[in-house]
Amino acid sequence: MNKLTQQPLRYFEQQHCSKQWRLVIASLGDALANLDVALRQQVLHSTGQQMAQSLSLTVQPSLAALNQQLNDFWFDLDWGYVDIGLRQDALYLEHHHCPVSFGRYDSHAYVALSQLLEGFYSYILEQQGGDSSAKVVFMQAGNPMVFGYKDQGQG
């Protein structure tokens, strides 16, 4: 990465989260990291589901309409945007520009956010008529974060 691209990324990392919340978020991430893995995942999935419930999303007539409504929600929160689509007959979600330190894909905050989004998107897709045995699972770190929608009964 050259010097011209480093400066905007550093600015984004330092300014995207207001100063009064940085220590709280970092400390919360560390506290969550010290929880049992299953309990941490349960807490974060539940938090994501609560976020999704607050959206009070009605059933959408298409993936494009769902995608637009979710992106309106994310835009209002300044949480990036999502692209939902099919690849090889499977549903994938690509969440771009999540509000974590840019380039820190191994941080506790990034892992926590991926689990929170799993809960969020799982709830949303179930409310849209998806199978209750299918869940959204984190598949790939980076920008975008990639999630797949998978039936948990199958391997």
C-alpha positions in Angstrom: 0.0 0.0 0.0 1.5 3.3 -0.9 1.6 6.5 1.2 -1.4 8.1 -0.7 -3.7 5.2 0.2 -2.4 4.8 3.8 -3.4 8.3 4.9 -7.2 8.1 3.9 -7.3 4.6 5.5 -5.8 5.8 8.7 -8.2 8.8 8.8 -11.1 6.4 8.2 -9.9 4.1 11.0 -9.4 6.9 13.5 -12.5 9.1 12.7 -15.1 6.5 11.8 -15.9 5.8 15.5 -16.3 8.8 17.7 -13.7 9.1 20.4 -16.0 8.7 23.4 -16.9 5.2 22.3 -13.5 3.8 21.2 -12.4 2.6 24.7 -15.9 1.2 25.4 -16.0 -0.8 22.2 -12.4 -2.0 22.5 -13.0 -3.1 26.2 -16.3 -4.7 25.3 -14.6 -6.6 22.5 -11.9 -7.8 24.9 -14.5 -8.8 27.5 -16.4 -10.8 24.9 -13.2 -12.4 23.7 -12.8 -13.8 27.2 -16.2 -15.5 27.3 -16.7 -19.2 26.4 -16.9 -19.4 22.6 -20.5 -20.8 22.6 -21.7 -18.1 25.1 -20.0 -15.3 23.1 -21.6 -16.5 19.9 -25.0 -16.8 21.6 -24.7 -13.2 23.0 -23.7 -11.7 19.7 -26.3 -13.6 17.6 -28.9 -12.5 20.1 -27.7 -8.9 19.8 -27.9 -9.1 16.0 -31.4 -10.5 16.2 -32.4 -7.7 18.4 -31.1 -5.2 15.9 -33.0 -6.9 13.1 -36.2 -6.9 15.2 -35.9 -3.2 15.7 -35.9 -2.8 11.9 -39.5 -4.1 11.8 -39.0 -5.1 8.2 -42.0 -6.3 6.2 -41.8 -9.2 3.8 -40.2 -8.0 0.6 -41.3 -9.1 -2.9 -37.8 -9.7 -4.1 -34.1 -10.0 -3.1 -33.5 -6.6 -4.8 -36.2 -5.0 -2.6 -34.9 -6.6 0.5 -31.3 -5.5 -0.4 -32.5 -1.9 -0.9 -34.4 -1.8 2.4 -31.4 -3.3 4.3 -29.0 -0.8 2.7 -31.3 2.1 3.7 -31.0 0.8 7.3 -27.2 0.4 7.1 -26.8 3.8 5.5 -28.7 5.4 8.4 -26.4 3.7 10.8 -23.2 4.4 8.7 -22.5 0.6 8.7 -21.7 0.2 5.0 -23.9 -1.8 2.7 -24.8 -5.3 1.7 -25.1 -7.1 -1.6 -27.3 -10.2 -1.5 -27.3 -12.5 -4.4 -27.1 -16.1 -5.7 -23.9 -17.9 -6.6 -24.2 -21.5 -7.8 -27.7 -21.8 -6.4 -26.7 -20.6 -3.0 -27.5 -17.3 -1.3 -24.6 -15.1 -0.4 -24.4 -11.8 1.5 -21.4 -9.5 1.1 -21.3 -6.8 3.7 -19.0 -3.9 2.6 -17.4 -1.3 4.9 -18.3 -2.6 8.3 -17.5 -0.1 11.1 -14.4 -1.8 12.5 -10.8 -0.7 12.2 -9.9 -0.9 8.5 -7.6 -3.8 7.7 -8.0 -5.4 11.2 -9.7 -8.6 10.2 -8.3 -10.6 13.1 -9.4 -8.2 15.8 -11.9 -9.2 18.5 -14.2 -6.4 17.3 -14.2 -7.8 13.7 -14.9 -11.4 14.9 -17.7 -10.0 17.2 -19.2 -8.0 14.4 -19.2 -11.1 12.1 -21.1 -13.0 14.7 -23.5 -10.1 15.3 -24.2 -9.9 11.5 -24.8 -13.7 11.4 -27.6 -13.3 13.9 -28.9 -10.2 12.2 -29.1 -11.7 8.7 -30.3 -15.1 9.9 -33.3 -13.4 11.6 -34.0 -11.2 8.6 -34.0 -14.1 6.2 -36.1 -16.2 8.4 -38.7 -13.4 8.7 -38.6 -13.1 4.9 -39.8 -16.7 4.7 -36.6 -18.6 4.9 -36.3 -22.0 6.4 -35.8 -21.8 10.2 -33.2 -24.6 10.0 -31.1 -22.4 7.7 -28.7 -19.8 9.2 -26.3 -17.2 7.9 -22.7 -18.2 8.5 -19.5 -16.2 8.2 -17.4 -17.5 5.4 -14.6 -14.9 4.5 -12.9 -12.0 6.2 -12.0 -8.8 4.5 -13.9 -6.1 2.8 -16.5 -7.3 2.1 -17.3 -9.7 4.8 -18.8 -12.7 3.0 -21.6 -14.8 4.5 -23.5 -17.8 3.2 -27.0 -18.8 3.9 -26.9 -22.5 4.8 -29.2 -25.2 6.0 -27.8 -26.3 9.4 -29.2 -29.8 8.9 -26.8 -30.5 6.0 -23.1 -30.8 6.2 
